[in-house]
Amino acid sequence: MKIPQEFRFLLDACRFDRDIHPSMQDYEAINLQLAAEIAGKNGLSALFYRFLKRSGSVPAEILCRLKADYENNLTKQILWWEELGRIIEKFRSSGIRVVPLKGIVLMETLYPEPGMRPLEDIDILVRSSDMMRSAGLLCETGYTAVLPEQISWMANNSLAIPLRREGFYVELHGDLINNRSYASTVNLDMEKIWANTRKITVSGSELTSLSPEDFLIHLCLHLSVMHGLSGLFWHLEICEFLNKEKIRWEVFRTRAKEFKIEKAVYLPLYFQQELFGKSSVPEIDCQAGRFEKKIWEGNILKPKGRFDLLSVWFLLERRRIKTLAGAFFSCRGLSLLKGAVHSVKLLADFLASLASVFKSGSKE
């Protein structure tokens, strides 16, 4: 995989271990302005600021812009962590188990300094049966649903329910996959995930957290299914998570196979070797051909948050075609009509996603 020098420089500069940081003398030809722009688009401004502020002769304009992002992160971290504490206490007093997810936990447990991780929302996992009640409790504290007319539908389909109040944005999750099309093709067993949660102490507070293997599964699913592998930030976060946590790889592999999510979780790990030379990641088959790998490689260097239909189509369609064929050929007797209708729906979904691929490709 060919990585442009500004991207390579940025990845090395943003590593948590300062011993890995590059020397400015080794990158005399680096365009720092461009590197700072890439950092901003990928959520890496604060980590890049951490590196540059110790590096001497850096234009003040670049440092000031990066510092502003860092200070915004720091303010959010303080306020949102306090808000998470209030939400957890509210839920616990109502008998609802809650697991904070992703960034709101990692900013406190993984990152080397406060303010290093950007936050866009507070992700909270509850049991799917508690989704509606949890949303109601948040509304009692001043939150309003972003899509109030769809709350019931979202809860019934285990999709994230977004809520907000001034200064805060919360997403309630009943599942680790916030993509209905993909979730319908896998076998993610949330009861097993809940059974393997663990207690951790963070900043003096006791929290329930996912097991290291399930946490890694969630990070990988989020990157591949929701972001199409785009965004250096997510890849770096997985890299540093692997450095910190001891992963039981046999458990991880078993989980991936049982949940039928091998490709979605193996692809981000495959590119860990490409980006960071991660020797700690065992050799894996990412289940992608040469052409498909090129598609994924192109996505990695796209800005954080870019949802790419073509790449996600690769995750979905092979399995969806099998589901379509199975629905059609399993029709028997009185179930013929029902099976045919189901097949037509799947076919329509398949054709719509295929059309989206070509439509999105024509816009590039």
Buried (B, 14 or more C-beta within 10 A) or exposed (E): EEBEEBBBBBBBBBBBEEEEBBEBEEBEEBEBEBBBBBBBBBBBBBBBBBBBEEBEEBEEEBBEBBBEBBEBBBEBBEEBBEBBEEBBEBBEEEEBEBBBBBBBBBBBBBBEEBBBBBBEBBBBBBBBEBBBBBBEBBBEEEBEBBEEEBBEEBBEBBBBBBBBBEEBBBBBBBBBBBBEBBBBBBEBEBEEBBEBBEEBEBEEEEBBBBBBBBBBBBBBBBBBBBBBBBBBBBBBBBBBBBBEBEBEBEBBBEBBEEBEBBBBBBBBBBBBBBBBEBEEBEEBEBBBEEEBBEBBBBBBBBBBBBBBBBBBBBBBBEBBEEBBEEBBEEBEEEEEEEBEEBBEEBBEBBEEBEEBBEEBEEEE
